[in-house]
């Protein structure tokens, strides 16, 4: 996406965005999604640790703590992805996007819990949780980008004679 011609010098962020989008048009969006996700990982791990302190340290309680952490981090990630990452792709109501985001996040949670369950008895619980989070990220982004936050189609401009150009 080229920078708008306003006569003002583009900011360093705008110049970086243009360069990144030249590599691949979705790369800037992926980067923003991962930045939000990185903060969500911190929220998730802090919540997970606090929940384990309260609930206990068994493998079963780790799954409960992970689910609680998932809920808190999902709300955090949705708010920031809605307001920043996908702000130009609001094609439905905030509730509809929230439901779509929750569905994509549930798919990521299933992967997270499976990885956590397999790893928690072999490595530290925080490392197992972190691996679970990473394993669901690609699925979550794909579902959100291509099913939930779909770019609005640009209007088709037909020639004056009414024929289509395909």
Backbone as JSON, one array per atom type, in Angstrom:
{
  "sequence": "XXXXXXXXXXXXXXXXXXXXXXXXXXXXXXXXXXXXXXXXXXXXXXXXXXXXXXXXXXXXXXXXXXXXXXXXXXXXXXXXXXXXXXXXXXXXXXXXXXXXXXXXXXXXXXXXXXXXXXXXXXXXXXXXXXXXXXXXXXXXXXXXXXXXXXXXXXXXXXXXXXXXXX",
  "N": [[0.85, -1.16, 0.0], [0.85, 2.05, -1.04], [2.09, 5.13, 0.31], [-0.07, 7.83, 1.25], [-0.25, 10.82, -0.68], [0.38, 13.58, 0.8], [2.01, 15.66, 0.99], [3.38, 16.0, 3.32], [6.2, 14.75, 5.08], [6.64, 11.23, 5.24], [6.24, 9.26, 8.21], [8.74, 7.43, 10.13], [7.61, 4.94, 10.85], [5.56, 4.65, 8.97], [7.11, 4.49, 6.62], [8.51, 2.13, 7.16], [6.35, 0.32, 7.26], [5.49, 0.36, 4.56], [7.74, -0.75, 3.3], [7.79, -3.29, 4.48], [5.31, -4.31, 3.62], [5.84, -4.49, 0.92], [7.37, -6.75, 0.74], [5.55, -8.79, 1.43], [2.06, -8.5, 1.18], [0.51, -9.12, 3.47], [2.25, -9.17, 5.58], [2.72, -6.99, 7.37], [0.32, -6.94, 8.82], [0.44, -9.47, 10.0], [2.68, -9.07, 11.6], [1.7, -7.11, 13.4], [-0.33, -8.61, 14.6], [1.2, -10.59, 15.83], [2.64, -8.97, 17.61], [0.59, -8.06, 19.33], [-0.16, -10.57, 20.21], [2.17, -11.33, 21.57], [2.09, -9.66, 23.82], [-0.21, -10.74, 24.84], [0.68, -13.29, 25.49], [2.27, -12.75, 27.69], [0.29, -11.79, 29.47], [-1.23, -14.16, 29.6], [0.66, -16.01, 30.72], [1.23, -14.79, 33.2], [-1.32, -14.84, 34.38], [-1.76, -17.61, 34.35], [0.29, -18.48, 36.09], [-0.53, -17.21, 38.48], [-3.05, -18.42, 38.86], [-2.26, -21.1, 39.18], [-0.88, -20.87, 41.58], [-2.98, -20.45, 43.31], [-4.7, -22.65, 42.83], [-3.19, -25.06, 42.84], [-0.58, -27.48, 42.03], [-0.85, -29.75, 40.45], [-1.15, -31.82, 37.46], [-3.77, -31.85, 36.5], [-4.87, -29.53, 37.67], [-3.27, -27.74, 36.37], [-4.35, -27.75, 33.81], [-6.83, -26.54, 34.32], [-5.95, -24.04, 35.25], [-4.71, -23.18, 32.92], [-6.91, -22.89, 31.24], [-8.29, -20.8, 32.48], [-6.35, -18.79, 32.21], [-6.32, -18.66, 29.45], [-8.88, -17.57, 28.92], [-8.69, -14.96, 30.03], [-6.51, -13.92, 28.55], [-7.57, -14.12, 25.98], [-9.64, -12.22, 25.93], [-8.08, -9.9, 26.31], [-6.42, -10.04, 23.98], [-8.38, -9.92, 21.95], [-9.5, -7.33, 22.27], [-7.27, -5.66, 21.67], [-6.53, -6.58, 19.09], [-8.87, -6.03, 17.68], [-9.04, -3.23, 17.97], [-6.59, -2.35, 16.9], [-4.9, -4.17, 15.22], [-6.71, -5.24, 13.25], [-8.25, -3.03, 12.58], [-9.24, -1.79, 10.27], [-10.8, -3.66, 9.13], [-13.45, -4.1, 9.97], [-16.14, -5.57, 9.37], [-18.47, -6.43, 10.41], [-20.58, -6.4, 13.37], [-19.16, -5.5, 16.6], [-19.73, -7.49, 18.44], [-20.24, -9.72, 16.79], [-17.69, -10.0, 15.63], [-16.31, -10.53, 17.97], [-17.39, -13.01, 18.73], [-16.52, -14.57, 16.56], [-13.76, -14.3, 16.96], [-13.51, -15.54, 19.44], [-14.23, -18.16, 18.73], [-12.11, -18.85, 16.98], [-10.09, -18.67, 18.83], [-10.79, -20.71, 20.59], [-10.19, -22.96, 19.04], [-7.42, -22.66, 18.98], [-6.99, -22.95, 21.72], [-7.64, -25.66, 22.11], [-5.5, -26.91, 20.83], [-3.42, -25.83, 22.38], [-4.01, -26.93, 24.95], [-3.71, -29.67, 24.44], [-0.97, -29.84, 23.79], [0.11, -28.83, 26.18], [-0.79, -30.81, 28.0], [0.6, -33.08, 27.13], [3.26, -32.25, 27.49], [3.54, -31.32, 30.16], [4.29, -33.13, 32.16], [6.88, -33.61, 31.57], [8.47, -31.35, 31.24], [9.07, -28.1, 32.73], [6.1, -26.5, 33.91], [5.49, -23.88, 33.02], [7.04, -23.67, 30.69], [5.88, -25.7, 29.21], [3.3, -24.61, 28.92], [3.92, -22.29, 27.46], [4.88, -23.43, 25.06], [2.49, -24.61, 24.24], [0.93, -22.33, 23.75], [2.34, -21.16, 21.59], [1.95, -23.16, 19.69], [-0.72, -22.9, 18.94], [-0.92, -20.45, 17.7], [-0.58, -19.99, 14.87], [-2.84, -21.22, 13.79], [-4.86, -19.73, 15.0], [-4.36, -17.1, 13.99], [-4.75, -17.52, 11.22], [-7.48, -18.34, 11.09], [-8.71, -16.03, 12.15], [-7.87, -14.0, 10.37], [-8.75, -14.81, 7.81], [-11.35, -15.62, 8.09], [-12.73, -14.24, 10.09], [-11.92, -11.43, 10.39], [-12.25, -10.19, 7.69], [-11.05, -8.53, 4.88], [-12.86, -5.84, 3.56], [-14.32, -6.16, 0.36], [-13.13, -4.43, -2.48], [-15.08, -2.15, -4.3], [-16.37, -3.21, -7.4], [-15.59, -1.78, -10.41], [-17.3, -1.21, -13.22], [-16.9, -1.1, -16.79], [-18.14, 1.62, -18.88], [-19.79, 0.52, -20.82], [-21.01, -1.57, -19.55], [-20.05, -4.14, -19.6], [-18.07, -6.8, -18.12], [-14.65, -6.93, -17.02], [-12.78, -9.52, -17.18]],
  "CA": [[0.0, 0.0, 0.0], [1.68, 3.24, -1.07], [1.74, 6.19, 1.25], [-0.85, 8.9, 0.64], [0.53, 12.0, -1.04], [-0.17, 14.74, 1.52], [3.02, 16.7, 1.02], [4.14, 15.85, 4.56], [7.17, 13.65, 5.04], [6.11, 10.07, 5.95], [6.92, 8.91, 9.46], [9.54, 6.21, 10.02], [6.72, 3.78, 10.92], [4.91, 4.52, 7.66], [8.11, 4.01, 5.66], [8.75, 0.73, 7.48], [5.16, -0.43, 6.84], [5.52, 0.23, 3.11], [8.8, -1.71, 2.95], [7.36, -4.63, 4.91], [4.22, -4.75, 2.74], [6.41, -4.84, -0.39], [7.81, -8.15, 0.83], [4.28, -9.52, 1.32], [1.01, -7.57, 1.63], [-0.04, -9.47, 4.79], [3.31, -9.25, 6.58], [2.52, -5.96, 8.39], [-0.79, -7.4, 9.67], [0.98, -10.59, 10.8], [3.55, -8.48, 12.63], [0.86, -6.49, 14.43], [-1.0, -9.71, 15.3], [2.2, -11.21, 16.71], [2.94, -8.03, 18.7], [-0.51, -8.19, 20.28], [-0.04, -11.92, 20.78], [3.28, -11.35, 22.53], [1.58, -9.11, 25.08], [-1.17, -11.73, 25.33], [1.44, -14.39, 26.12], [2.64, -12.27, 29.03], [-0.95, -11.82, 30.26], [-1.56, -15.56, 29.8], [1.59, -16.66, 31.65], [1.03, -14.22, 34.54], [-2.59, -15.37, 34.88], [-1.52, -19.03, 34.57], [1.08, -18.62, 37.33], [-1.37, -16.83, 39.62], [-4.07, -19.46, 39.04], [-1.6, -22.3, 39.75], [-0.58, -20.59, 42.99], [-4.23, -20.58, 44.06], [-5.33, -23.95, 42.63], [-2.31, -26.18, 43.11], [0.4, -27.71, 40.97], [-1.02, -31.03, 39.74], [-1.38, -31.71, 36.01], [-5.17, -31.52, 36.28], [-5.06, -28.11, 37.98], [-2.58, -26.97, 35.31], [-5.32, -27.59, 32.72], [-7.81, -25.54, 34.75], [-5.24, -22.76, 35.25], [-4.51, -22.82, 31.52], [-8.19, -22.45, 30.7], [-8.52, -19.47, 33.04], [-5.4, -17.89, 31.55], [-6.8, -18.52, 28.07], [-10.01, -16.64, 28.91], [-8.21, -13.6, 30.28], [-5.69, -13.5, 27.41], [-8.43, -13.98, 24.8], [-10.27, -10.89, 26.01], [-6.99, -8.94, 26.07], [-6.03, -10.08, 22.56], [-9.47, -9.45, 21.1], [-9.61, -5.88, 22.35], [-6.17, -5.02, 20.94], [-6.62, -6.91, 17.66], [-10.02, -5.3, 17.14], [-8.76, -1.8, 17.92], [-5.34, -1.99, 16.24], [-4.46, -5.03, 14.13], [-7.71, -5.38, 12.19], [-9.18, -1.9, 12.71], [-9.86, -1.43, 9.0], [-11.55, -4.81, 8.63], [-14.66, -4.29, 10.76], [-17.24, -5.75, 8.42], [-19.65, -6.83, 11.19], [-20.62, -5.75, 14.69], [-18.11, -5.9, 17.53], [-20.15, -8.77, 19.04], [-20.0, -10.78, 15.8], [-16.24, -10.21, 15.57], [-15.92, -11.15, 19.23], [-17.76, -14.43, 18.67], [-15.57, -15.19, 15.63], [-12.46, -14.34, 17.62], [-13.59, -16.58, 20.48], [-14.21, -19.47, 18.06], [-10.73, -19.1, 16.55], [-9.29, -18.86, 20.04], [-11.08, -22.05, 21.11], [-9.39, -23.9, 18.25], [-6.06, -22.52, 19.5], [-6.98, -23.53, 23.07], [-7.59, -27.13, 22.0], [-4.11, -27.25, 20.52], [-2.65, -25.46, 23.57], [-4.23, -27.9, 26.03], [-3.12, -30.96, 24.04], [0.48, -29.72, 23.94], [0.37, -28.71, 27.62], [-1.02, -32.11, 28.65], [1.7, -33.97, 26.74], [4.56, -31.77, 27.96], [3.61, -30.86, 31.54], [4.97, -34.09, 33.04], [8.26, -33.77, 31.1], [9.2, -30.09, 31.37], [8.44, -27.13, 33.62], [4.74, -26.17, 33.46], [5.49, -22.62, 32.24], [7.58, -23.98, 29.36], [4.83, -26.46, 28.52], [2.25, -23.65, 28.57], [4.44, -21.44, 26.39], [4.86, -24.25, 23.84], [1.09, -24.74, 23.85], [0.51, -21.05, 23.17], [2.95, -21.04, 20.27], [1.39, -24.13, 18.75], [-2.03, -22.47, 18.46], [-0.88, -19.1, 17.12], [-0.79, -20.0, 13.41], [-4.25, -21.55, 13.55], [-5.66, -18.59, 15.43], [-4.22, -16.01, 13.02], [-5.39, -17.91, 9.95], [-8.93, -18.28, 11.24], [-9.13, -14.64, 12.33], [-7.61, -13.17, 9.19], [-9.46, -15.2, 6.6], [-12.77, -15.93, 8.34], [-13.35, -13.3, 11.01], [-11.63, -10.05, 10.0], [-12.06, -10.24, 6.25], [-11.0, -7.19, 4.28], [-14.0, -5.58, 2.67], [-13.98, -6.19, -1.06], [-13.24, -3.13, -3.13], [-16.18, -2.18, -5.25], [-16.0, -3.46, -8.78], [-15.96, -0.69, -11.32], [-17.58, -1.75, -14.55], [-16.78, -0.12, -17.87], [-19.38, 2.32, -19.2], [-20.68, -0.29, -21.65], [-21.68, -2.57, -18.7], [-19.39, -5.46, -19.64], [-17.08, -6.98, -17.07], [-13.29, -7.2, -17.52], [-12.16, -10.66, -16.5]],
  "C": [[0.9, 1.23, 0.0], [1.19, 4.27, -0.07], [0.91, 7.25, 0.53], [0.04, 10.12, 0.38], [-0.1, 13.22, -0.39], [0.82, 15.89, 1.54], [3.88, 16.62, 2.26], [5.09, 14.67, 4.41], [6.61, 12.46, 5.83], [6.93, 9.76, 7.2], [7.77, 7.66, 9.24], [8.68, 4.94, 10.06], [6.03, 3.57, 9.59], [5.88, 4.01, 6.6], [8.41, 2.53, 5.89], [7.59, -0.14, 7.01], [5.17, -0.67, 5.33], [6.57, -0.8, 2.69], [8.38, -3.13, 3.31], [6.27, -5.16, 3.98], [4.7, -5.05, 1.32], [6.89, -6.27, -0.4], [6.61, -9.06, 0.68], [3.19, -8.63, 1.89], [0.45, -7.88, 3.02], [0.99, -9.4, 5.91], [3.15, -8.21, 7.69], [1.41, -6.38, 9.36], [-0.32, -8.55, 10.56], [1.86, -10.04, 11.92], [2.75, -7.83, 13.76], [0.16, -7.56, 15.27], [-0.03, -10.38, 16.28], [2.6, -10.29, 17.86], [1.85, -8.08, 19.76], [-0.42, -9.54, 20.99], [1.06, -12.02, 21.81], [2.84, -10.76, 23.87], [0.56, -10.06, 25.7], [-0.49, -12.91, 25.99], [1.83, -13.99, 27.53], [1.42, -12.3, 29.95], [-1.31, -13.26, 30.59], [-0.66, -16.19, 30.86], [1.46, -16.1, 33.07], [-0.26, -14.76, 35.17], [-2.45, -16.85, 35.22], [-0.77, -19.26, 35.88], [0.24, -18.29, 38.56], [-2.43, -17.9, 39.9], [-3.46, -20.73, 39.63], [-1.24, -22.09, 41.21], [-1.82, -20.81, 43.85], [-4.75, -22.02, 44.01], [-4.47, -25.14, 43.05], [-1.48, -26.51, 41.88], [0.24, -29.04, 40.24], [-1.3, -30.78, 38.26], [-2.83, -31.32, 35.72], [-5.45, -30.05, 36.56], [-4.34, -27.23, 36.97], [-3.52, -26.75, 34.14], [-6.37, -26.54, 33.07], [-7.17, -24.15, 34.73], [-5.01, -22.26, 33.82], [-5.79, -22.28, 30.9], [-8.55, -21.05, 31.21], [-7.62, -18.45, 32.34], [-5.81, -17.63, 30.1], [-7.93, -17.49, 28.0], [-9.57, -15.2, 29.08], [-7.41, -13.09, 29.08], [-6.52, -13.32, 26.15], [-9.13, -12.63, 24.79], [-9.24, -9.8, 25.71], [-6.66, -8.87, 24.57], [-7.14, -9.58, 21.65], [-9.54, -7.93, 21.09], [-8.52, -5.22, 21.51], [-6.17, -5.36, 19.46], [-7.76, -6.17, 17.0], [-9.67, -3.82, 16.95], [-7.54, -1.43, 17.08], [-5.04, -2.87, 15.02], [-5.43, -5.03, 12.96], [-8.69, -4.2, 12.17], [-9.84, -1.5, 11.4], [-10.68, -2.57, 8.41], [-12.8, -5.11, 9.48], [-15.86, -4.36, 9.81], [-18.54, -6.16, 9.11], [-19.63, -6.09, 12.52], [-19.47, -6.25, 15.55], [-18.46, -7.24, 18.17], [-19.89, -9.91, 18.06], [-18.5, -11.06, 15.65], [-15.75, -10.89, 16.84], [-16.24, -12.64, 19.24], [-16.82, -15.18, 17.72], [-14.19, -15.33, 16.24], [-12.42, -15.43, 18.68], [-13.55, -17.97, 19.86], [-12.79, -19.82, 17.59], [-9.84, -19.38, 17.75], [-9.56, -20.22, 20.68], [-10.33, -23.13, 20.35], [-7.94, -23.86, 18.73], [-5.95, -23.12, 20.91], [-6.9, -25.05, 23.02], [-6.16, -27.59, 21.72], [-3.22, -26.97, 21.73], [-2.79, -26.52, 24.67], [-3.61, -29.26, 25.69], [-1.6, -30.92, 24.23], [0.85, -29.63, 25.42], [0.25, -30.07, 28.31], [0.12, -33.08, 28.36], [3.0, -33.55, 27.41], [4.67, -31.56, 29.46], [4.31, -31.85, 32.48], [6.44, -34.27, 32.65], [9.11, -32.52, 31.25], [8.46, -29.2, 32.36], [7.09, -26.7, 33.04], [4.69, -24.88, 32.65], [6.03, -22.84, 30.83], [6.55, -24.75, 28.56], [3.7, -25.54, 28.06], [2.7, -22.76, 27.41], [4.45, -22.19, 25.05], [3.43, -24.44, 23.33], [0.56, -23.47, 23.19], [1.06, -20.91, 21.76], [2.31, -21.97, 19.24], [0.03, -23.69, 18.19], [-2.04, -21.15, 17.72], [-1.18, -19.09, 15.62], [-2.25, -20.29, 13.07], [-5.13, -20.35, 13.88], [-5.57, -17.43, 14.43], [-4.96, -16.33, 11.73], [-6.9, -17.81, 10.03], [-9.43, -16.84, 11.37], [-8.96, -13.82, 11.07], [-8.51, -13.52, 8.02], [-10.93, -15.57, 6.84], [-13.45, -14.88, 9.19], [-13.15, -11.84, 10.59], [-11.26, -10.02, 8.52], [-12.03, -8.81, 5.72], [-12.22, -6.98, 3.41], [-13.53, -5.56, 1.22], [-14.07, -4.77, -1.62], [-14.34, -3.21, -4.17], [-15.65, -2.39, -6.66], [-16.49, -2.31, -9.64], [-16.11, -1.3, -12.7], [-17.36, -0.67, -15.6], [-18.14, 0.48, -18.2], [-20.33, 1.48, -20.03], [-21.35, -1.41, -20.86], [-21.01, -3.93, -18.73], [-18.38, -5.56, -18.5], [-15.73, -7.28, -17.72], [-12.7, -8.34, -16.71], [-11.28, -11.38, -17.43]]
}
